[in-house]
Amino acid sequence: MTEEIKRTPLHKLQKALGARMTVFAGWEMPLEYSGMKEEHISVRKGVGLFDISHLGKIEVTGPKALDAVQLVTTNDASRLSDGQVQYNLICNPSGGILDDVTLYRFSEDRFMFCVNAANREKIFNWLNKNIGNIAEVRDKSSDLATLALQGPLAQQILQKTCDIDLSLIKNYHFSSGNITGIESVVSRTGYTGEDGFEIYIPALAAETIWQKIMDAGRESGIKPAGLGARDSLRLEMGYTLYGNDISEETTPLEAGLERFVKFQKPSFIGKEALQRQAQEGVRKRLIGFEMVGRGIPRSHYPIFHYENTPSTRRGEGRGEGADFQDVEGNKDVVVTYQAGLKGRRVGEVASGGHSPSLGKAIGMGYLETAFASIGSKIGIEIRGKMIEAVVVQRPFFKRHS
């Protein structure tokens, strides 16, 4: 049976705006309106408005809500004050990442997880299974729409519509108030690397508030923005995307997210496995890279380490016909490309694309730890050719303060 495609409360409005739609995580969402590059640049230099209502919103409430949240997350939620947001990870007992989330503390007995759209049902069921006996878990996703207003002009535009003093909201904090008279939660968070806000509103008020924000920003050149720009903006910042850069097959330590794992907590699901991995060391690591040669890296493209004198030549060839090895596979497989360049597969691209801000191709991928140091030369196989790249520090783009 074909799964029914879901739509946000803004679907009709998006179609009226001429959005080019795509299906993402079971949702029909706008990929672009005026064009990905134009929307990307608008967010970097001005402001853009995104519909992110596909994200899941799950509340955990009750006298033991904090204890419940602590059990299922790797970060330390006890450090949160009311009105504060925390990036967090939910792991399985093996340390694999079930989802990366933002955690909102409304009070000691009320928290909210904002989860990735593809993981909404999985995380709701996981929370019910593991903490449903000590706290109440409720899926509020259908009740709430979510907008993201991102860019240097976000504050001055949103301020025209709301009774909250936005200048008082610090980064990764939120406040409740009214936007055009409608009760809302405004959070100084985002997925673009720019200043901006994520706004939680009643689903029935989504069109009204979207239009009011667009009207407030018209003179400033506000643009509606789709998933295409959202992806290129987050990639420039080196932010991970669930399903590409992190999954149940990767751990926070492998993904470079160890700062969000607080081993001093008495207990959390996955702690023992992650402690063992921290002691033994990781075998692969998520890195950032820039292309030196011409080519656009895409998810799952093989990554090679250059070798001048390979000890074994079991896998000669060009392109898909070569006997490539997996990241943790046979270390003796070598590939020979044009001009006699030889390399051994040491990893795989997780995310990649062209950076509109930098004017170059960039990406992230998992490499065997021995080859993951900054400055290491690597090769990306693109359409049967080995294209040179170099491992670099993330983020790729640094916002001017």
N, C-alpha and C positions, 0 to 999 in steps of 0.2 A: 504494500500500500504506500502510495506517495505521501510524504509528509506535507501537511498544509503549510504554505508560506505565510509567515506572520508579517504584519504591517504595524507601524507606529501610528499614533494619533495624528501625525502630520503628513501621512501618506498622500492624501488628496491635494494638500497644499503644495507638496513637493512636485507632484505631477503637473500641477498648474503652473509652477515656476519653470517647467521644462527640464527637470532633472533627468539625467540618464541613470536609470536604475540598475541595480545588480542584486543578486542574492548573496547574502553574507550571514553565516551562522543560522540559516533558516529564516532570515528576515529579508524582505525586499527593501533595500536602502538606496539612497542617492549616492552614486559613485562620483558624479560631478554635476555642476550646473553650468558655469561659464567656461570651465576647463580646469584640470587639476593644477597646472602650473600657475595660472592666474589666481586661483583660490589660495594656493600655497603662499605666494608672494603677498597676497592681501593680508594673510594672518601674520606674516613676519613683519610687514611694514605698517599695517593699519589694523584691520579687525575682520574676523570671519565668524559666522554663526553656524554651528553644527547641530543636527538632531542626533542625539545619542540615546534616544529612548529605548533602544534595543538592549541596553545594558540591564542586568538584573539588579533588583534592590531587595535585600533580605534582612528583616529585622530580627534581632535577638533581644528578648526582654525578660524581666523578672529579677528577683532579689539576688540571684546568682548569675546574672548575665555576664559580668566580668569574668568570673571563673570559667564559664562556658566558652567565652571567646578566647581566653588564654589557652585552653586545651587544644583548640583546633587551629591556632595560628603560630607562626614562628617568631614574629616580632612581639614586643612587650607592650600589650595594651594597657597595663597598669600605669604606664607613663603618660597616658592621655588625660587631658582635662576636658571638661564639658566644652563643646564647640571646637574640638580639635579633630583632625583627620590624620590617618596613618597609612602609609603603604605597607602591605602585609602579604603573606603567602600562606596558603593552605596546602599542606602536604599529606601524602599517604604514609603508612608506617615504614615504607622503604625510602622515604625522603623525596620521592618524586612529586613534582608540583601539580596539584589538582587545579589550582587557579592562583593568579595574582590579583589582589583586590585592594580597594581602598576601604578603610574601616572608619566609620563616623561614630563619635561618642556624643550622644545627646545628654545622657546622665549616667549615673552609676548603674542604673538598671535598664538602660535602653541604648543599644548599639545598632548600627546598620552597615551591612556589607554591600558595596557596589561591586558586582561580579561581571565577568565577561559574558556576553550574550550566549555563546555556545555552551557555557558551563552552568547556566542558571539552574536547570533541573538537577544536574549532577551535584552541585554544591548544596542546593536546598535539601536533597535527599541525604547527603553526607552529614550536614548539620543535624538534621532530624535523627539520624542513626546514632551519632556520637554525643550529642548534647541535648537532644530532645527531652531527656529525663530530668535535666536540671534547669532548663530555661525554655521559654516559648519561642519557637522559630516560625516566622510568618513571611510568606512571599508577597511583597508589596509592589512587585514590578508592574502589574496591570493598572494599579491605582495612580502611578506616578509617571509623568513624562520627564525627560531630562534634556536640557540644552547645554551646549558649551559655547560660550562667547570668548574667543581667544584673540589676543593681539595687543599691541601697545596702547590702542585706544579703547580697550574693553571697559576700563573703569569709568571713563568719562561718559561713555554711551549708556552703560547700564544704570549709572547714577541718575540719569534723566527719568528713569521709569520706576524707581523703587524708593522706599522710605528708610532703607538701611544706609548707614554711613559706611560706604565700601572702603574708605581709607583706613578704617579701624580693623578690617579683616586681614590678618596676616596670612602669609603663605601656609597652606595646609591647615587652615582654620575655616570655620563656617559660621553663619549667622542666620537666624530666621527673621522674616519680615514680610512686607507686602510689595509685590510688583504689580503696578496698575491696580492696586486694591485686592490682589489675589495672594493668599498666603503661600509663601515660597521659602525654600532653603537655598541660600547662596553660598557656595564653597569656592575658596580661592585655590583651585586645583585645575589640572588639565593634562593633556597628552601631547602638547605641541612644543613645550619648552618656552613658550611666551607667557607673559602675564595674562591672566584671564580668570574666568569663573565657570563653574559647572552649577547648573540651576535645576533644582528639583521642584516640580510644580504638579498640581492636579492634572491628570490626563485630559480631563474635559476642558481645561483652560489652555491647552498647549497652543492651539492656533492663535488665540487672542494674544498671548504673551509673545509668541514668535513675531507676530506682526507689529506689536508695540516696540519691540527691540529693533526690528528692521527699520521702522519709521524713525526711531530715535537716532539711528546711525546712518541715515540716508545721506546727509550732507557730508559725512565723514568717509563715504565710499564703502560702507559695509557690504559684504558679499556673503550669500549663503555658501557653505562649503560642504563637500561630500567626503566619502570614505577614502577617495584617492588622495586628496590633500592631507587628510588625517594620517594616512599611512606614511607619506613622504616626510611630513613634519616630525612624526615620532621617530622615524628612522634616522633623520639628521641628529636627533638627540641621543641616539643609541638606546631608546626605550624598547623593552622586549614586547613582543606580540605573542599572546598565547596561541599555540598551534603551530607557530613558526619557530620562535626562538626559545620557548619554554613549553614543557609538556610533562606528562607523568613519567616520561622516559629521561627527564633531566632533573637535576637537583638544584637548589639555590646556590650551592657552592660551585657547581659547574657553570652556572649562568652568571657568575660574578655578582650574585645578590647576597653574599654572606653577611653584609652589614645589616640585613634585615632578619637575621637568625640570631636570637638571643639565648645562648646556651645557659645563661644564669637562671633562666626560668626553671622552676622545679620540674615541670613536665609539659610536654606538648607532643602531639602525634607526629612521629618522624624524628624525634630528638635523638634517639639511640643510633639510628642509621646514619644520621648526619654527623654525629660525633665520631663515629667510626671512620666516615669518609674524611672528615677534617684531620684525623690522626694519620690516616694512610696516605692522604693526598689524592687529588682528582686526576683522572686519566685523560680527561678532555676539558676544554675550557672555551667559553663563548668569547670571541674576539671581534674587534672591528677592523675593517680593512678598506683601503682606497685602491681603486684600479689605477695602474700605471699605463697599461695598454688600453686600447679601445675595446669596449664591450660592456654590456649591462649584466651584472650577476643576478641570478634568480634563485629562488629557493630550491634546494636539493642539488645544485650544481656541485660537482666534485672539486675539492681543493687539494693541490699537490705541493709538496716541498721539492725544490730543485735539488738535484744531485748530479755531480760531475762524473763520478765513476761508480755506478751502481754495481752491487755485488752479484745481483741476479737479474735476469731479463726475461722473466716468465710472461710478462704482459705487454708485448710490443704491439703498437697499432696506433690508429688515429680515431678519436671520437668514441662513439658508443661501442665499437668493436673491441676496444682494449679490455684487458682483464683487470678491472679496477678492484681495489680492496676497500673494505669498510674501515671506518675510523679505528675500530678495535679489532680489525681482521688481520690477515696475513701481512706481516711486515716486509716480505720479500718481493711483493708485486711492484714492478717498475713499468712505467709507460714511456715510450719514445715518441716525440713529436717532431715537427718540421725543424730543420736546422740542427738536428741532433740533440735538442734539448731533452733532458731526461728528468723524470720526477717520480716520486712515490706518493700515493694518495694518503693524506694525513687528516682529512676532514671533509666537511660539507657546508655549503652555504645555507644559512637559515633564513635570512631576509636580505634583499638587495634591490637596488634601483638607482635612478638618476637623482642627484640632489639639485633641486632648482636654486637653492641658496648658494651652493658652492660651485655649481657648474661642472660637476664631475660625478662619476659613478662610485657608489659606496655600498658597503654591505656588512653583515655580521654572519659569523659562522662558528661552528665548533671545530677546534683543532686539537690534535694530541698535544698535551701540555708542553712537551719538549720543544714544540715549534710555535708556541703561542706568545712569545715575547715581542714587545714593541720593536718595530723595525725589521722584523723577519720578512724575507721575501717569500712569496707564495705564488702559485699559479692557479688560476680558475679555469676549468674547462668550459668553454662557451662555444657551442655548435662545432664541436670537434677540434677546437684549437685551444692551446694553452695560452692564456692571457696573463701577463704579469700583474701582480698586485703586491701591496705591502701592508703589514699589520700596523695599525695606528691606535692611538688613545681615543676613547670615547669620552664625551660626545664629539661628533664630527663638527657640529655647528655650535658656536658659542654666542649667546645673545648679548648684544651690547647693553650695558646697564645705564 
